[in-house]
């Protein structure tokens, strides 16, 4: 019986292969243009999407905003411990980036 178990384990170890892949490989070069894309649609019904992530007033396109910020840059808000307030810093220098 022990011999059968060992032979089975050795057979499984020899015949199985390990596949290493990264999710960024889907953005690589298309080698086969006839290949149909894989599509995944996820419906989240957990209730976590009903919360407001960014509190405050929404963007109003009719308002003229002033300041030294670039209109084509993307900014992120972060907490500055030095000034004990929220600050803005550039996340991407251009929206197209």
C-alpha positions in Angstrom: 0.0 0.0 0.0 2.8 2.4 0.8 4.4 1.7 -2.5 1.2 2.6 -4.3 0.9 5.9 -2.4 4.5 6.8 -3.2 4.1 5.9 -6.9 1.0 8.0 -7.0 2.7 11.0 -5.4 5.7 10.7 -7.8 3.4 10.4 -10.8 1.5 13.6 -9.7 4.7 15.5 -9.1 6.1 14.6 -12.5 2.9 15.3 -14.6 1.8 18.6 -13.1 3.2 21.8 -14.3 3.3 25.2 -12.7 2.1 28.2 -14.6 3.3 31.7 -13.6 1.4 34.6 -15.0 0.8 38.2 -14.1 -2.3 40.2 -14.6 -0.3 42.8 -16.5 0.4 40.3 -19.3 -3.0 41.1 -20.8 -1.6 44.5 -21.8 1.2 43.0 -23.9 1.7 42.8 -27.6 -1.2 41.2 -29.5 0.3 38.2 -31.2 -3.0 36.8 -32.6 -5.4 39.6 -33.8 -8.1 36.9 -34.5 -8.3 36.0 -30.8 -11.6 36.9 -29.1 -11.3 39.1 -26.0 -12.1 37.7 -22.6 -14.7 39.9 -20.8 -15.7 39.8 -17.1 -18.7 41.7 -15.9 -19.0 42.0 -12.1 -22.3 43.1 -10.4 -21.6 44.3 -6.9 -24.7 43.9 -4.7 -22.9 44.0 -1.4 -24.0 47.5 -0.5 -20.4 48.8 -0.3 -20.9 50.9 -3.4 -23.6 53.0 -1.8 -21.2 54.9 0.3 -19.7 58.3 -0.7 -16.0 58.1 -1.2 -15.2 61.7 -1.7 -17.2 64.1 0.6 -17.7 67.6 -0.4 -19.3 69.5 -3.2 -19.2 68.0 -6.7 -17.4 69.6 -9.6 -19.4 72.4 -11.3 -18.4 73.1 -14.9 -20.1 76.6 -14.7 -17.8 77.7 -11.9 -14.6 79.4 -12.7 -12.0 78.0 -10.4 -8.9 80.1 -9.6 -5.5 79.2 -8.3 -2.1 78.2 -9.6 -3.2 74.7 -10.7 -2.8 73.4 -14.2 -6.0 72.5 -16.0 -4.5 69.5 -17.7 -2.9 67.9 -14.6 -4.4 65.4 -12.2 -4.1 66.2 -8.5 -4.5 64.1 -5.4 -5.5 65.3 -1.9 -3.3 64.2 1.0 -3.0 65.0 4.7 0.0 67.2 5.5 1.2 66.7 9.1 3.4 69.7 8.8 0.6 72.2 8.2 -2.0 70.0 9.9 -4.4 70.3 6.9 -5.2 68.7 3.6 -2.9 69.7 0.7 -3.0 69.0 -3.1 -0.1 67.5 -5.1 0.3 66.5 -8.7 -0.5 62.8 -9.4 0.0 63.0 -13.2 1.3 66.1 -15.0 -1.1 65.5 -18.0 -4.5 64.0 -18.1 -3.6 61.9 -21.1 -0.7 60.2 -19.2 
